[in-house]
Amino acid sequence: MRSKRKDEHVEYALKQDKFVSDFNRVHLVHQALPSYDLEDVSLKSHYLNHDFALPIYINAMTGGSDKTLEINKKLAKMAQKHQLAMAVGSQHVALDDPKYEASFRVVRDVYPEGFLISNVNANATVEEAQRAIAMIDANALQIHINPAQELSMDEGDRHFKHWAQHIKAIVESVSVPVLIKEVGNGLSFETVEKLISLGVEHVDVSGRGGTNFIWIENARSQFKRYDYLENWGLSTIEALLDNQEHMKSIEIIASGGIKTPLDVIKALVLGAKAVGISGFFLKAVMDDNLIVIDHFIEDLRKLMILVDVQKISDLSTVRYTISR
């Protein structure tokens, strides 16, 4: 059942094109007299306690079936080419049935030197989290929290009050950085405050605007009853703005609706330390159109020139306005 669901999630994610993020509400101030040449610009970044060449990474998508094994293989090859960090999709299907481990392990096989991120949900025990990390020899662990998706899924979870206890236990027990991630409905100020109290040091706000799991689960459902919740949650921009006060006490990563290099720069200007991207990378490998990745990275550098900064850390000085 879970393996079939994995394939359905990819199928429906590729069909989504009607959801609009609100990155167009953020306007960066153009600087017409740059201080740098393009070759002077550095995209070096630091997040999850590690130094990276780029501030973007492949966010959690898939794994758990024969079809998704091939997708993960392609994503890993792309990640290796550009030295990107990569997160796998939820590993619970493989934790329950070892025959699906290969669909996740393939990422490490293809990209042995890569920075890889395991993925479990907040129902996971410490032992399951450790097994997920070992499965791909992960450098970090992502725990996704997704109450809106679960509640709109016919077969979804209905028990949540133990999640905080599980997160705290995992953070205290594993030896890699732990990143708590929403799946597209955003992390509010209050949620991040709770996570800080649990000892969490890294979060991905993962706001509305990208892959919409309420829409996906509603499309999968026999009842089709959740059309009215399609726009539920905080957008990525709203979540970043909502958490400005927390940015000195916790590392905040952004994902959700990141479609262009300009979206990436805007998220970094608003305080994100890195940006996770899913749909763009998935479409690139499915269409076998990898040149778009080179163009994406080149355009990040060009945009740095247009806001007159040389380093990623300087983006915090960029002025911006937000329209309604």
C-alpha positions, 0 to 999 in steps of 0.5 A: 500500500505504501509503495503504491502511494509513493508512486501516486505522490510522484504522479500527482506532484508532476501534474500540479501547476495551478498553485501560485506562491507569493514570492512575487510579493517580495521586491528586492531593491535593484542596484545599478552600479555593482561593486563586483564582477560576476567571477567575484561572486561566491555562493558558498554556504553553511548549514546543517553544520557543514560547508557547501558550495551552493545554498540550494539542495535537493529536498525530500521527494521519493523512494519506496518502489521500483519506479522511485528507485530509478528517480532517486538514481537520476536525482543522485547523479544530478546531485553528484554533478553539482555537489548538492546535498540531497534528502530522500523521501520518507523511509518508513516503507523500507523500515517496515519492509527491507525489500524497499531499502534499495530504492533509498540506498541507491542514492549513497551507491551513486553518490558515495561522497555526497551529503545525504539526508535521511527522512522519517516522520514524527511517529518514528522511534529512536531506533527507527531513526537510527536505522533510517540514517544507517540505511543511506549512511546519512549525514543528517536526518529530516523529520517531517511533520505533516498534520494537514496531509495526514488528516486529509489522507483517507488512510492517514494518521489521527494521533499527534500528541506524542510527536513532540516527545519523539522529536525530543528523544531523537534529537537527543539520541542521534549523532547527526544534525536533525532538521524538522520539516513541514511538507508544504503548510508552513511552520508558524512562530509558535511551532518553531518556539515549541521545537526550540524548547525540544532542543531542535537547532534546524528547521525547514519552514516548508510553506504553501506554494509548492507541492500541495499534499492536501490537493494530492491526498484529496485527488487520491481520496474516494471522497474528494472532500477537501477542496476548501483546504487547498490554500491552508497554511502559511506560505513560505514567505509568510513563514519566514516573516513570522519567524524573524525573531527566531533566526538568531536562536535556530537555523531556518531553511526555506522550501515550498514554491521555490521555482526560480533563482530569484525565489532562492535569493528572496528566501535568503534575503528574508533570513533562510540559511539554505533553500530546499527545492523539489519540483524543479529538480524532479521535472528536470530529471524526468524531462532529461533537461539537466542544462536548466540546473547549470542555468539556475546556478549561473543565474543565482550569481547574476542576481547577486550582482543585481543586489550588489552583494558578493557573498551569501552572508551579505544578502541579509543587508539587501533592502526589500519591500513587500506588497499585499 
